[in-house]
Amino acid sequence: MNVYDFKVKAQDGSEVALSQYAGKVLLIVNTATECGFTPQYGDLQALYEELHDKGFEILDFPCNQFENQAPGDDAEIHAFCTGRFGITFPQFSKVEVNGENAIPLYKWLTANTTFQGFSGPMEKVLTPIVERMDKDYKNNGKIKWNFTKFVIDRKGDIVARFEPTTDIKEVRKKIEEVL
């Protein structure tokens, strides 16, 4: 099984087969519009503009599971992201990434990766919040917060997971290696 085996919902509710991205390097990310990490949309758009022509795609999945930081419907979220950050990469319908209602794509991503640990100054902020939500957070692959990123190679396999506190330069380095 790989990423190309999954189908997801577009913002208009239509089904999108991820096999349409076969042969591309993907960055799959769960996002939120009212999160301290929301400015990462700007970094993501810059990456997209620089690397898209080399076969790179970002697949954006808004998620409201972390402190309700992605309120609004799909149209409102998309209007915010295009208006404030000028995003041009694909943004899908809002999803759940953990739990019983998690979409199959995220069930697969979290079952096949482990938590990489928080870093930097936000570690001290996020750790107690995440620990309150999941006492065993260090020992499972569940998504811990908004802007967790997965790099998928051209064959559709997971090659890296990055937590939201990871510097975008590290993410970029891995993407460039895979490209």
C-alpha positions as CSV (number, residue, x, y, z in Angstrom):
1,M,0.0,0.0,0.0
2,N,1.1,3.6,-0.7
3,V,-0.3,7.1,-1.0
4,Y,-1.7,6.4,-4.5
5,D,-4.2,3.9,-3.1
6,F,-6.2,6.6,-1.4
7,K,-9.0,8.9,-2.4
8,V,-9.8,12.2,-0.7
9,K,-12.5,14.9,-0.9
10,A,-11.9,18.1,-2.8
11,Q,-13.4,21.3,-1.4
12,D,-16.4,20.8,-3.6
13,G,-17.1,17.4,-2.2
14,S,-15.9,15.5,-5.3
15,E,-13.6,12.5,-4.9
16,V,-9.9,12.9,-5.8
17,A,-7.7,9.9,-6.4
18,L,-4.2,10.6,-5.1
19,S,-2.9,8.4,-7.9
20,Q,-3.3,11.6,-10.1
21,Y,-0.1,12.7,-8.3
22,A,1.9,9.6,-9.2
23,G,5.5,10.4,-10.0
24,K,5.6,13.6,-7.9
25,V,7.1,14.3,-4.6
26,L,4.4,15.3,-2.1
27,L,4.2,17.2,1.1
28,I,1.0,16.3,2.9
29,V,0.1,18.7,5.7
30,N,-2.8,19.2,8.2
31,T,-3.4,22.9,8.6
32,A,-5.4,25.4,10.6
33,T,-6.2,29.1,10.0
34,E,-6.1,30.3,13.6
35,C,-3.0,28.5,14.9
36,G,0.3,30.0,16.0
37,F,1.8,28.0,13.1
38,T,-0.6,29.5,10.5
39,P,2.2,31.8,9.2
40,Q,3.8,28.5,7.9
41,Y,1.4,28.9,5.0
42,G,3.7,31.6,3.7
43,D,6.7,29.2,3.9
44,L,4.7,26.4,2.2
45,Q,3.7,28.7,-0.6
46,A,7.3,29.8,-1.1
47,L,8.4,26.1,-1.3
48,Y,5.7,25.4,-3.7
49,E,6.6,28.3,-6.0
50,E,10.3,27.3,-6.0
51,L,9.9,23.5,-6.4
52,H,6.6,22.9,-8.2
53,D,8.2,22.8,-11.7
54,K,10.5,20.0,-10.5
55,G,7.6,17.7,-9.7
56,F,6.6,18.9,-6.2
57,E,3.1,19.2,-4.9
58,I,1.7,20.2,-1.5
59,L,-1.5,18.6,-0.4
60,D,-3.2,20.7,2.3
61,F,-5.8,19.2,4.6
62,P,-7.4,21.7,6.9
63,C,-8.3,20.1,10.3
64,N,-10.2,21.5,13.3
65,Q,-9.2,18.8,15.8
66,F,-6.6,20.8,17.7
67,E,-8.3,23.5,20.0
68,N,-10.8,24.3,17.2
69,Q,-8.2,26.3,15.3
70,A,-9.7,25.7,11.9
71,P,-13.2,27.1,12.2
72,G,-15.3,27.8,9.2
73,D,-16.3,25.8,6.2
74,D,-14.1,24.8,3.3
75,A,-14.9,28.0,1.3
76,E,-14.1,30.3,4.2
77,I,-10.8,28.5,5.0
78,H,-9.8,28.6,1.3
79,A,-10.7,32.3,1.0
80,F,-8.6,33.1,4.1
81,C,-5.6,31.1,2.8
82,T,-5.6,32.5,-0.7
83,G,-6.3,36.1,0.5
84,R,-3.8,36.2,3.3
85,F,-1.1,33.9,2.0
86,G,-1.8,33.6,-1.7
87,I,-1.7,29.8,-1.6
88,T,-1.9,28.1,-5.0
89,F,-1.3,24.5,-4.0
90,P,-4.2,22.1,-3.7
91,Q,-6.3,22.4,-0.6
92,F,-8.8,19.7,0.2
93,S,-12.0,19.5,2.3
94,K,-11.6,19.8,6.0
95,V,-10.7,16.4,7.6
96,E,-10.1,14.6,10.9
97,V,-6.6,13.2,11.2
98,N,-6.9,11.3,14.5
99,G,-9.5,9.0,16.0
100,E,-12.4,7.0,14.7
101,N,-13.4,9.6,12.1
102,A,-9.9,10.1,10.7
103,I,-9.8,9.8,6.9
104,P,-8.1,6.6,5.7
105,L,-5.1,8.6,4.3
106,Y,-4.3,9.9,7.8
107,K,-4.9,6.5,9.4
108,W,-2.2,5.1,7.0
109,L,0.2,8.0,7.6
110,T,0.0,7.8,11.4
111,A,0.2,4.0,11.4
112,N,3.4,4.1,9.4
113,T,5.3,6.9,11.2
114,T,6.2,7.8,14.7
115,F,6.3,11.1,16.6
116,Q,9.5,12.9,15.9
117,G,9.5,15.2,18.9
118,F,9.0,18.9,19.3
119,S,11.9,21.3,19.0
120,G,12.7,25.0,19.5
121,P,10.9,27.5,21.7
122,M,7.4,26.2,20.9
123,E,8.3,22.8,22.5
124,K,7.7,24.3,26.0
125,V,4.3,25.6,24.8
126,L,3.1,22.5,22.9
127,T,4.3,19.7,25.2
128,P,1.9,20.3,28.1
129,I,-1.1,20.8,25.8
130,V,-0.4,17.7,23.8
131,E,0.4,15.7,27.0
132,R,-3.0,16.7,28.4
133,M,-4.7,15.4,25.3
134,D,-2.7,12.2,25.0
135,K,-0.6,10.9,28.0
136,D,1.2,8.4,25.7
137,Y,1.9,11.0,23.0
138,K,5.6,10.2,22.7
139,N,4.9,6.5,21.9
140,N,2.4,6.7,19.1
141,G,2.1,8.0,15.6
142,K,-1.0,10.2,16.1
143,I,-0.9,13.7,14.8
144,K,0.0,15.9,17.7
145,W,-0.8,19.4,16.3
146,N,-1.5,21.5,13.2
147,F,1.1,21.7,10.5
148,T,2.5,18.1,10.9
149,K,4.1,17.3,7.5
150,F,4.8,14.1,5.6
151,V,7.2,13.8,2.6
152,I,6.1,11.2,0.1
153,D,8.5,10.1,-2.6
154,R,7.8,9.7,-6.3
155,K,6.8,6.0,-5.7
156,G,4.1,7.0,-3.2
157,D,6.0,5.9,-0.1
158,I,6.5,7.9,3.1
159,V,10.1,9.0,3.5
160,A,9.9,11.6,6.4
161,R,7.6,13.0,9.0
162,F,8.1,16.5,10.4
163,E,6.4,17.9,13.5
164,P,5.1,21.5,13.3
165,T,8.1,22.9,15.3
166,T,10.6,21.6,12.7
167,D,12.4,24.4,10.9
168,I,11.1,24.7,7.3
169,K,14.8,24.6,6.1
170,E,14.9,20.9,7.3
171,V,11.7,20.1,5.5
172,R,13.0,21.8,2.4
173,K,16.3,19.9,2.6
174,K,14.5,16.5,2.7
175,I,12.2,17.5,-0.2
176,E,15.2,18.5,-2.3
177,E,16.9,15.2,-1.6
178,V,13.8,13.3,-2.7
179,L,13.3,15.4,-5.8
